[in-house]
Amino acid sequence: MILVTKIKHQVTIIKQSNLILNMLEPYLTEVNTITLNILAILYNDIGDKDKALSDYNQAIQLDPKLVRALINRGEYYNTQYISHIVLSNW
């Protein structure tokens, strides 16, 4: 009987943990998205363009409505396009 009580208690704890995780998921996604966007900015600033683009894409994949990441990625593409045009005219 004690074993059955312990198992029921553990099942209850697992259910509560899953409930908490489900409640926190949107917040964790938002934090991850913002973090990826910030990392992308930093990578772009130090010249690691591939990593910057990868992080912008991951941030947008997590939250396609994150305007700041969309703008940042657009600015990244704009900078790369302008650099390509300038270099091709030399």
N, C-alpha and C positions, 0 to 999 in steps of 0.2 A: 504494500500500500504506500509506503514511503517513496518507493521508486516511481510509482505512478504520479504521485504528487509533485515530485521533483521534475519529472518529464513535462507535466502540465505547466509548471512554473516556467520552465525553459522555453516551451512553445509560446507562452504569453510574452516573454521577453523578446523573442525573435519577432513576433508580430508587431510589438511596439517599436522595435528597432527599424523594421521595414517601413512602418508608418512615418517615423521620424525622417528616415532617408527620403521617402517620397515627398514629404513636406519641404525638405531642404533642397531638393534637386534644382528647382528654378534659381535659387540663390547661388548655389554652387556653379551652375552654368553661367550665370551672370558674372561671377567673380572670375571664372576661368576665361571668359570672353574678354573682359576688360584687361586681365593680365596678359593675354596673348597680344592684344592690341598694343599695350605698352611695350612689351618685349619687341614687337615688330618695329616700333618707332626707334627703340634703342639700337636694334640690329641695323636698321637703315642708317642711323646716325654714325655708326662705326664702320659702315661700308659693307656689311654682310648682306647684300641685296637678296640673295637667294633665301636666306633664313628669314629675312623681313617679309618677303612675299609669302613664304610658307605660313608664317604666323598670322599675317593678315587674312589669308585664305581660311585658316583654321578658325579664327575668330568669327569670320562671316559664316562659316559652315555651322558653328554652334548657335549663332544668332544672326540670321540674315537681315534683321532690321536694325542692327547696330550701325547707326549712321556714321559715327566717328570712324569706325573701321572701314566702311565703304568709301568715305572721303579720303582717308589715308591711303588706301589701296589705289584709288583713282589718281591721287597726287603722285604716288610711286610710279604708276604706269605713265603718267604725263612726263615725269622727269626722265624716265627711261626712253620714252619716245623722242623727247627733245634732244637728249644726249645722242641718240641714234641719228637723228636728222643732222645735228651739228657735225658729228664725226663723218657722216657720209658726204658732207659738202666740203671737207678739207682736202 
